């Protein structure tokens, strides 16, 4: 069924309604992988076509392309920030970014302050130059007098005498004062930058966002760790199950084996159309006009010889087994039970079963593939079980999914007489 969905890139809405959220995510992930594979094939075909000399086309000058970096295993190299031992922690990176932003802000403020001070200083110089321009005749005359006196002394050999200092020559003495002012301004700018950084770091909103990001990172790490542990646990269970063989003592629950590739589904044809032969049988979709009759016939002919619905060690009907129930009716039955309760019902839409489970968050429904001589969940763990009762017994101690951790604790039995599975065993 999965191959046909991926080939057609379409899933029936009725069948989609039977899937759980995790099954839907897995199915959509597989469809996305199929889209990427087809895109790569199309790109390779186009590149091969463009490489031919007859049909070669000139490439665009501004053409863009992406080349992935490959690792030692010739696969795409992936780096996850935070997993390497040399990577900086998230809070250190945040502190560095905030400090850099605060420093840039302080530098901009200091630059603006210097510009305003330079404008004021230029205005003061302009005013002073205007003042000295009014006194220019007196200073010019004094300069001429000083020059004449200096030349006369040199000619007479009486030695030289330093010329008197003018007011214009006294102005450069104020440069050390200006330097000290610049140093004070720099210190003030640094203190402002420190205060801005301190106030930014102590801001409650920033602290709250930092805590949320840390919690999200921790949750992602825990989920990844849990997924790895579940994969190891399932692989060990499959190895133990294959190693036990027929020598395992009676009464001991054998670990199921890993399944082969899922079979191709076999859909029923509507009335009046000849059936189409298919190689592999899968979960069969029934027609709407005779759906219930076809399901009852399928159960009596194929499932009763496999002891579907019976307990493992006796010839009595299991308390968790129900007949052909709708999704709404299963939710009504489980609503009167406590969390951890479950029932296995015959699906009213496909030739297969559905396990309805009551958790703390509400009812969950998992499709069971019964198209071959074994039983397994669709899209969850894909472990094959010899009987329907063996599947239920296995998941009394092993959860169905790693996130939900659904353990089958309390079977939800019949309510009222006669039992709803009576038409299946007549």
C-alpha positions in Angstrom: 0.0 0.0 0.0 2.9 2.4 0.8 4.4 1.8 -2.6 1.2 2.6 -4.4 0.7 5.8 -2.3 4.3 6.9 -3.2 3.8 6.1 -6.9 0.6 8.0 -7.1 1.5 10.7 -4.5 -2.1 10.6 -3.3 -3.8 9.1 -0.2 -7.5 8.6 0.2 -9.0 10.9 2.8 -10.9 8.0 4.4 -7.7 6.0 4.8 -5.9 9.1 6.1 -8.5 9.6 8.8 -7.6 6.1 10.2 -4.0 7.0 10.7 -2.6 8.5 13.9 -0.5 11.7 14.0 2.8 9.8 14.1 1.7 7.6 11.2 0.7 10.7 9.2 4.1 12.3 9.8 5.9 9.2 8.7 3.8 8.9 5.6 4.3 12.6 4.7 8.1 12.1 5.3 8.2 9.2 2.9 6.2 11.2 0.3 8.7 14.0 0.7 11.6 11.7 0.2 9.9 10.3 -3.0 9.5 13.9 -4.3 13.2 14.6 -3.7 14.2 11.4 -5.4 12.1 12.2 -8.5 13.5 15.8 -8.6 17.1 14.4 -8.5 16.3 12.0 -11.3 14.8 14.8 -13.4 17.9 17.0 -12.7 20.3 14.2 -13.7 18.3 13.6 -16.9 18.4 17.3 -17.7 22.2 17.5 -17.0 22.8 14.5 -19.2 20.7 16.0 -22.0 22.6 19.3 -21.7 26.0 17.5 -21.8 25.2 16.2 -25.4 27.0 18.3 -28.0 24.0 18.5 -30.3 21.5 19.8 -27.8 24.0 21.7 -25.7 22.8 25.1 -24.6 24.9 28.0 -23.3 24.7 28.3 -19.5 23.6 31.5 -18.0 26.2 33.9 -16.8 24.5 34.4 -13.4 23.5 30.8 -13.0 23.4 29.5 -9.4 24.0 26.0 -8.2 24.4 24.2 -4.9 27.2 21.7 -4.2 26.9 19.7 -1.0 30.0 18.9 1.0 30.5 15.2 1.3 32.0 13.4 4.3 34.3 10.3 4.4 31.4 8.0 3.8 30.5 9.9 0.6 27.3 11.1 2.2 26.2 14.7 2.7 28.2 16.2 5.6 26.0 17.4 8.4 27.1 19.5 11.4 24.7 19.9 14.3 25.7 22.9 16.5 26.2 22.0 20.1 27.1 18.3 19.7 30.8 18.7 19.0 33.1 19.1 22.1 34.7 22.3 20.7 31.4 24.0 20.1 30.6 26.9 22.4 27.4 26.6 24.6 24.3 28.5 23.6 24.5 31.0 26.5 28.1 31.9 25.7 27.3 32.6 22.1 24.3 34.8 23.2 26.5 36.7 25.6 29.2 37.3 22.9 26.5 38.6 20.5 25.0 40.9 23.1 28.4 42.2 24.1 29.3 42.9 20.5 26.0 44.7 19.9 26.5 46.8 23.1 30.0 47.7 22.0 28.9 48.8 18.6 26.1 50.9 20.1 28.5 52.5 22.5 30.9 53.3 19.6 28.1 54.9 17.6 27.1 57.1 20.6 30.7 58.1 21.2 31.1 59.0 17.5 28.0 61.1 17.7 29.3 62.8 20.8 32.7 63.5 19.2 30.9 65.0 16.2 28.9 67.4 18.3 32.0 68.4 20.3 34.0 69.0 17.2 31.2 71.2 15.9 31.2 73.2 19.1 35.0 73.5 19.0 34.9 74.7 15.4 32.3 77.3 16.3 34.6 78.5 19.2 37.6 78.7 16.9 35.5 80.7 14.4 34.5 83.1 17.0 38.1 83.5 18.2 39.4 84.0 14.7 36.8 86.7 14.2 38.0 88.4 17.4 41.6 88.2 16.4 40.8 89.5 13.0 39.6 92.7 14.5 42.9 93.2 16.4 45.1 92.2 13.4 46.6 95.7 12.7 48.1 96.0 16.2 49.6 92.5 16.0 51.0 93.1 12.6 52.7 96.3 13.7 54.2 94.6 16.8 55.5 91.8 14.5 57.2 94.3 12.2 58.8 96.0 15.2 60.1 92.7 16.6 61.5 91.7 13.2 63.4 95.0 12.9 64.8 94.7 16.4 66.0 91.2 15.7 67.8 92.2 12.5 69.5 95.2 14.1 70.8 93.0 17.0 72.2 90.5 14.5 73.9 93.2 12.5 75.5 94.8 15.6 76.5 91.4 17.0 75.0 92.1 20.3 73.3 88.6 20.3 69.8 87.7 19.6 66.8 88.2 21.8 63.7 86.1 21.6 60.7 87.8 20.1 57.8 88.4 22.4 55.1 85.8 22.3 51.8 86.8 20.7 48.3 85.7 21.7 48.1 83.6 18.5 51.2 81.7 19.6 49.8 81.0 23.0 46.8 79.1 21.6 48.6 75.7 20.8 49.3 75.4 24.6 45.7 74.4 25.0 46.2 71.1 23.1 47.1 69.1 26.2 43.8 70.2 27.7 42.0 69.0 24.7 43.7 65.6 25.0 42.6 65.2 28.6 39.1 66.0 27.6 39.1 63.3 24.9 40.4 60.8 27.4 37.6 61.7 29.8 35.1 61.3 27.0 36.5 57.9 26.2 36.2 56.8 29.8 32.6 58.1 29.9 31.8 56.2 26.8 33.2 53.0 28.2 31.2 53.4 31.4 28.1 53.9 29.4 28.7 50.8 27.3 29.2 48.8 30.5 26.0 50.1 32.0 24.1 49.3 28.8 25.4 45.8 28.7 24.6 45.2 32.3 21.0 46.5 32.0 20.6 44.4 28.8 21.8 41.3 30.5 19.5 41.9 33.6 16.5 42.4 31.4 13.7 40.0 32.4 12.5 39.4 28.9 15.9 38.4 27.7 16.3 36.1 30.6 12.9 34.5 29.9 13.8 34.0 26.2 17.1 32.5 27.1 15.4 30.0 29.5 12.9 29.0 26.9 15.6 28.4 24.3 17.6 26.3 26.8 14.5 24.3 27.6 13.8 23.7 23.9 17.4 22.6 23.3 17.2 20.2 26.3 13.9 18.8 25.0 15.3 18.2 21.6 18.3 16.4 23.0 16.1 14.2 25.2 13.9 13.3 22.3 16.9 12.4 20.1 18.3 10.3 23.0 15.0 8.5 23.5 14.7 7.8 19.8 18.2 6.3 19.8 17.4 4.1 22.8 14.2 2.9 21.3 15.9 2.0 18.1 18.6 0.0 20.0 15.9 -1.7 22.1 13.9 -2.7 19.1 17.0 -4.0 17.2 18.0 -6.0 20.3 14.5 -7.4 20.6 14.5 -8.4 17.0 17.9 -10.2 17.4 16.8 -12.0 20.5 13.6 -13.1 18.8 15.5 -14.5 15.8 18.0 -16.2 18.0 15.5 -18.1 20.2 14.2 -20.4 17.5 12.0 -23.4 18.1 14.1 -24.4 21.2 12.5 -21.6 23.4 10.4 -23.1 26.2 6.6 -23.0 25.9 4.8 -20.2 27.6 7.7 -17.7 27.0 6.7 -14.8 24.7 9.0 -14.9 21.6 10.3 -11.6 20.4 8.9 -10.8 16.9 11.2 -10.5 13.9 11.8 -7.5 11.7 9.4 -7.5 8.7 10.2 -7.5 5.0 9.2 -4.6 2.8 5.5 -3.8 3.1 3.4 -5.5 0.5 1.6 -3.7 -2.3 -2.1 -3.1 -1.4 -4.9 -4.9 -3.2 -7.9 -2.7 -3.7 -11.3 -4.1 -4.5 -12.9 -3.2 -7.8 -16.5 -1.7 -7.8 -19.4 -3.8 -8.8 -19.6 -4.4 -12.6 -15.9 -4.2 -13.3 -13.6 -7.2 -13.8 -11.0 -7.7 -11.1 -7.4 -6.8 -11.9 -4.8 -9.4 -10.9 -2.0 -8.1 -8.7 1.2 -9.7 -7.7 1.3 -8.9 -3.9 -1.7 -8.4 -1.7 -1.9 -5.6 0.8 -4.5 -3.9 2.9 -7.5 -4.1 0.7 -9.8 -1.2 0.2 -13.5 -2.3 -0.1 -16.3 -0.8 -2.1 -18.9 1.3 -0.4 -22.0 -0.7 -1.5 -21.0 -4.1 -0.1 -18.2 -3.1 2.4 -19.6 -4.9 5.5 -20.4 -8.1 3.6 -16.9 -8.3 2.1 -15.3 -7.7 5.4 -17.4 -10.4 7.1 -16.5 -12.9 4.3 -12.8 -11.9 4.5 -12.8 -12.5 8.2 -14.5 -15.9 8.0 -12.3 -17.2 5.2 -8.9 -15.8 6.0 -8.8 -14.7 9.7 -10.7 -17.5 11.5 -8.1 -20.1 10.5 -5.5 -17.9 12.0 -7.4 -17.7 15.4 -8.0 -14.0 15.1 -9.8 -12.7 18.1 -9.1 -15.7 20.3 -6.9 -15.8 23.4 -3.4 -17.2 23.2 -3.9 -20.2 25.5 -7.6 -21.0 25.2 -10.5 -21.2 22.6 -12.4 -18.3 24.1 -12.8 -14.9 22.6 -10.4 -12.3 24.0 -12.1 -9.6 26.1 -10.5 -6.9 24.1 -11.8 -8.1 20.7 -14.7 -6.4 19.1 -16.6 -6.7 15.8 -17.0 -4.2 13.0 -17.1 -0.8 14.9 -16.9 2.7 13.6 -14.4 5.3 14.9 -17.1 7.1 16.8 -18.4 4.0 18.5 -14.9 3.0 19.6 -14.4 6.5 21.2 -17.8 6.1 23.0 -16.8 2.7 24.5 -13.4 4.0 25.6 -14.8 7.2 27.1 -16.2 5.2 30.0 -12.9 3.5 30.8 -9.7 4.7 32.5 -6.4 5.7 30.7 -4.5 2.7 29.5 -7.7 0.9 28.2 -7.8 -0.5 24.7 -9.8 -2.5 22.3 -9.1 -4.2 18.9 -11.9 -3.7 16.4 -12.4 -4.9 12.8 -12.2 -1.8 10.6 -15.4 -0.8 8.8 -13.5 0.6 5.8 -10.6 -1.7 5.0 -9.8 -5.4 5.4 -7.8 -5.1 8.6 -7.9 -4.2 12.2 -7.6 -1.0 14.3 -6.3 -0.8 17.8 -8.1 2.0 19.8 -6.2 3.2 22.8 -7.3 5.7 25.6 -4.4 7.9 26.8 -4.3 11.0 29.1 -4.6 13.2 26.0 -7.5 11.4 24.4 -8.2 8.4 22.1 -5.6 7.2 19.7 -6.1 4.8 16.8 -3.5 2.5 15.1 -4.1 0.5 12.0 -3.0 -3.2 12.0 -1.8 -4.8 8.8 -3.3 -8.3 8.4 -2.7 -8.7 4.6 -0.1 -11.5 5.1 0.1 -14.4 7.6 1.4 -12.0 10.3 0.2 -8.9 12.1 2.0 -5.6 12.5 1.2 -1.9 12.9 1.3 0.4 9.9 4.0 3.0 10.1 5.0 2.5 13.8 7.4 -0.3 14.6 6.7 -2.8 11.8 7.4 -5.8 14.0 5.6 -8.9 12.8 3.6 -11.2 15.1 2.2 -14.6 14.4 -1.2 -13.9 15.8 -3.3 -11.0 16.8 -3.2 -12.0 20.5 0.7 -12.1 20.3 0.7 -8.5 19.1 -1.5 -7.5 22.1 0.6 -9.5 24.6 3.8 -8.0 23.3 2.6 -4.4 23.7 1.5 -5.0 27.3 5.2 -4.6 28.3 6.6 -2.7 25.3 5.1 0.7 24.3 3.6 1.2 20.8 5.4 4.5 20.3 8.4 6.1 22.0 6.7 9.5 22.5 3.3 8.3 23.7 4.6 5.2 25.5 1.2 3.5 25.1 1.1 0.3 27.2 -2.0 -2.0 26.7 -3.1 -2.3 30.4 -6.9 -2.6 30.6 -9.0 -4.4 27.9 -12.3 -2.6 27.1 -14.9 -5.4 26.9 -18.4 -5.7 25.6 -21.2 -3.4 26.8 -24.6 -5.0 26.5 -25.9 -8.2 24.8 -25.5 -9.7 22.2 -21.7 -9.0 21.6 -20.8 -6.9 18.6 -18.6 -9.7 17.1 -21.4 -12.2 16.9 -22.0 -11.8 13.1 -18.3 -12.6 12.5 -18.5 -16.1 14.1 -21.9 -17.2 12.9 
